[in-house]
């Protein structure tokens, strides 16, 4: 069955419109009317009886922030395809369809855990890198392991929390690598965080393979809504976790534009060592690009798909070394970015991150990804390529 707009909660619709309706009370039935099953605000004119309206002060052109913001271009549809409908028609391999469904089932459980668990330091610290583990990190990781161990199609699993390859089912087919909850340093702020998943077939495995060998990849974003990007045969689809924890396709065959006016600069410490990166940051600012950066890899790259443009940069220097993990973070996102028409750079040769041979489970890399023209600018200014 298709999802209809009735029953979908479009967060921000009422709040955004009410900003232009001073008399409207968000959530009040008196200020809402139904249109095709959606609750939309009715604009009301504020009473001015007995008051003299002040003359509006003339503002310079472009006054305020709106002209530098990029709002959604998504338009509500009468119905939305379900996850099963998209997977059945857009992924030919039944095994890949199965593992995608299982991973998204785990994401639903992680969503529920994030809603009810406080962000506190975990009782047991099991990170092999000495990173501080939070209770929600451990819960999310456990849920991913549960999904892999219960799966008949997953053969090997590996978590960024403890990067070793573990056989979960000798008769399985896929190697699944994941970062269970990226954004541990910002989750206590209640900012958006996410899960990244790379999936390789046993014919290649992960070690010795490249990101290009992935059969699919998935990135889940936990914010006011839970959404997921999935690499299908014909492109990238976004799914939203809706009523009853059922997934429906909220965006289909996403395309990232070649040019961008949004930038998301990570590892800015490296600009103290890299003249080219310092120059690139100044170029973006002097040309009045819009800064959108949270410090979370998932939301900072994910916006390239929702805004259909953007660039995420994370170069490396001697004093500010690379820390992005190829198998758990860069390869999954790289596949999605390139399938959506974007470009990636390994931050060293200027080549695609998907061509990095993965020789170690915890292999690190620098990276740049997003709109093609901006990645090319990164290669030229930072790498001299």
N, C-alpha and C positions, 0 to 999 in steps of 0.2 A: 504494500500500500504506500501511496505517496504521502508525504507530510504536507499539510496545508498550512497556510499562514495563520489560521485559527489555532490557537494553542501555542504558537511560538511567541516567546517573550522577547521583544526587540528592545534590549536595554539601551537607554539613552534617548529613545525616540521622544518619550514624554518630557524627559528632563531637558533635552536640547530645544524642543519647541517651546517649552514653558519659559525659557529665557527671554523669548520675544513676546510673551504674554504676561505682563506684570500682575494681572488679576487672577491668573490661573493658579490653582492649588494642585500640585502634583499628587496623584493618587486619589483626588476627589472626583466622585462620579459626576459632580455638578459641572466640572470643567472638561469632561471627556465625552466624546461621541464615538459610536462604533462605525467603522468603515471596513467592509469586507472582512469582518471578524477581528480587525485590529482596533485597539483603543488608541485614538489619536486626539490630541488636545484641541479643543475649540477655543479660538482666540477671543478674548474679551477686551473691550476698551475700558481702561480705568476711569472711574468717575472724576470729573474735573469741575463739578458744580461749585461756584463761588471762588474758584481759584483762577489766577491768571497764569497761563502757561508761560514759562520762561523761554526766551528765544534761545534756540539751539546755537551753541557756539560753533563757528565754522572750524572744521578740522582739516589738517593737511591731508593730501591724497595718501592713501595707504595707512592712515592712522589706526593704531591698534594692532592686534596680533592676527586677526582673521586672514589678512592677505598673505601671511607667511605660513598658515596652517593648511594641512591637506586632509580634507574630510573624505569619508567613504563615498565611493561612486556606486556602491551596491544598491540595487533597486529590488524591493520586495516582489516575489513571484507568487503566483497563485498556488503552486505546489512545489515540493522539493523531493528529489529522488532519495530513496533510502540508501544506507551504506551497502546493503546486499545488492540492490539494483545496480549501483555503480560498479561494484567489484565484479559482479557477474558479467557485465558488458564491457568493462574496461581493463580487466586483468584476465588473460587467457589461462594462466596456470592455476589450477585448482589449489595446489599446495600453497602458493603465494597468497591466494585469497584467504585460505584458512589461517595462515600465520598473521596476516594483517588483522583479521577479525579478533584473534586471540590477544594480540597486543593492545588493540583498542578496548577490549573488555578489561584488561589490566588497567588501562588509563582511566576508565570509569571508576574503578575501585580506588585509584590514587586520588581522583577528584573528591570522592567521598571522604577519604582519610584526611585530606587537607582541610576540609570544611569543619571537622570536629576535633582535630588534634592541635594543641598548643605547640608553638615553635620553641622547643627547649633542647638543651644539649642532651645527647643520648647517654644512657647509663654506661654502655660499653662503647669504647672507641676502637673501631676495627679498621680504620683507614690505614693502608700501608704507606701512605705519603705523609701521615701526621696531620692531615686536614681535620678540622673539627667536624665531627659528624653530629647532625641534629636528629632528634627523634623522627621527624618526618622523612629525613633521608633514608633512615633504616627501614621505616614502614614502606616507603615507595620501592626500595630495593627488594624487600621481602616479597612484595606483591608481584614484581617482575619475575623473581625466581620461581614463585608459585606457578605463574602462568607458563613459564618455560618447562618446568618439571612435569606439569600436567599435560603438556602438549604432546601429541603423537607425531608432529612434523618437525619439532625443534630437536636437533641432535646435540648441539653445543651452545652453552650460554656463557656470557662474560659481562661483568659489570664494571663500570668505571670506579666503583667504590673499592673493588678488589680485583684488579685486572689480570685474571688468569682464565684460561679456557677450561670449562667444566662440562664434561659429558652429562647430559640430562636424559638422553634416550638413544641408545646405540642404533636403534632402527629408524631414528629420525633423519631429517634431510637438511635442515638449515642451521647455520651458525648465526646466533642473534647476539649483538653487542649493544649495550645501552648505557646511557647516563640517566639514572632513575629520577633525579630531581636537580637539574641544573639551576643554579641561582641560590645556593645556600646562604650566601652573604646578604641577599636582599629579601629572602622570604619572610624574615621577621618584620620587615616593613609592610608586609602584605602586598608586595608588588608581584607582578606576573612572573611565574617560573615555568619550567617545562621538562619534558622527557624527550630524549633523542634516541632513536633506534636504527641501527644499521643491520641489514639482513643479507647474508651470503649463502649461496647454495653449496652443498658438500662437494660439488665438482671442483670448486676453487678453494673452499674454505675461506678464512679471513687472513691468516698469516701467509705471506707471500703473494697475496692478491692485492688489488687496488680498489678504491672506492667505485670505480667504473664497473667492477664485477658484482656489485650489489644487485640483487634481484628486485629489491625495493628498499625504500627507507621511509621512516615515519618520524614526524616531530609533533609533539603534543604541547599545547600552550594552555596553562591553567591561569585564568584571570577571572573577570566577572562571569565569563562563559568559559567552557572548555572546548577548544577547537583543535583539530589535527590536520596536518598536511600529509598526504600520502602520494608516493610516486606510483602512478599507474602506467599502463603500457603507452597511452597516448598523451601523457602530460601529468600535471599536478592538480589534485583535487583537495579542497578543504571540506572537512566534515565538522559539524557542530553537534555536541552532545545535548540533545533536546529533552522534551518531556518523557519521563519514564526511562531516562538514561539511554535513549535510542539515538543513534547517529543518523544524521541526514546531510546531504551534500549542499553546503552553503555557497561554495564557489566551485566552478568547473573550468578545467584547462586554463589555469591562471598563467598570465604572461607578464614578465617583468620587463618594463620599458628599458630601452638602451640608455636613456639619459635620466638623471635624477637631480632633484633639488633638496634631498634629504640625506644627511650623513650621520653615521653612528661610529665614532672613533674610539676604539678600545686601545689599551696599553699606551696611553698618551705619554707615559714616562719615557717611552722610547724616542719621543721627539727631542729629548734633551741630548740624545746621542746621534740621532739620524737627521741630518740637515734636510734630506728629502721629505721626511715625514713632517717635520716642522713646517716646511714650505707648503706641503699639501694641506695641512690643517689651516694655515693662513689663507690659502687659496679658497677653501670652502667658506671660511668666514668672510673674507673680503668680497666674495661673490654672493653673499647673503643666502647661503644654503640654510635650511632649517635643521637644527640640531635635535636629534631624537635618540637619546642614549640612556639606558637604565643600568648598565653593568651586568645584565643577564643576557647570555648569548641567544637564548631562544627568542625572547621578545625583540631583541635588537636586530636579528636577521629575519624573523617572522614578518616584520613590518614590510619587507620588500615584496611580500606576496599580497598583503592586504592593501597597501598603498600602490602596488604595482610598480614600485621604484624604490631606490635606496642603495646605500653602500655601507657595508660593515668592514672596518679595517682593523687588523691586529698584527702589526709587523713585530720583528724581534730585533733586539740589540744585545750587546754584551752585558749591559747593566739591567736590561729588562727582557729576559729571555722568553721564548715562546712557551706557552703552557697549554694550548689547545690540543686535545687528543684526537688523533686522526680517526681511529676506528669508532670512537664513541660520540664524537661531536662533528668534526669537519667533514668526514666522508658522508654521513647521513644528510647533513644540510647541503653539502656540495652537489649531491645527486639531485635534490629537489630544485636548487637554484638553477642548475644547468638545464634540467628538464622543462623549467618554466621560461627558458630563453635568456637567463642571466649568465653571468660569467664568474669564474673563480680564479684566484691566483694563490700559489703556494707560498708567496711572500719571499721567495729566494730566487728561483729561476724565472718566475713569472708564468709558469705553466699551470695547468689546471690542478686543483687539489685532488681530483679524481684519478690522476696519473701517479700519485705518490704510492710507491710499493710499501705495503705494511709489513715491516720486518719484526716488529715487537708489539705486543698487545697494548702497551702504554706509550707508544710512539707519539712524540709531540711535533707540532708544526706552527709556523705563523700562517696567516691567511688573510685574504681579502675576497669578498664576494658581494654580489648584487648586480646593479645595472652595469651593462657591459662597458659603456664609455667611461664610467667612474673607475672600474677595475683597471681598465687600460691606463687611465690617468695615474692610478696608484703604481702600476708597473713602471711607468715612465718616470715619475717624479721620485719615487722611493727606491726603486730597484735599478733605474737607469736602463730599462729594457724597452 
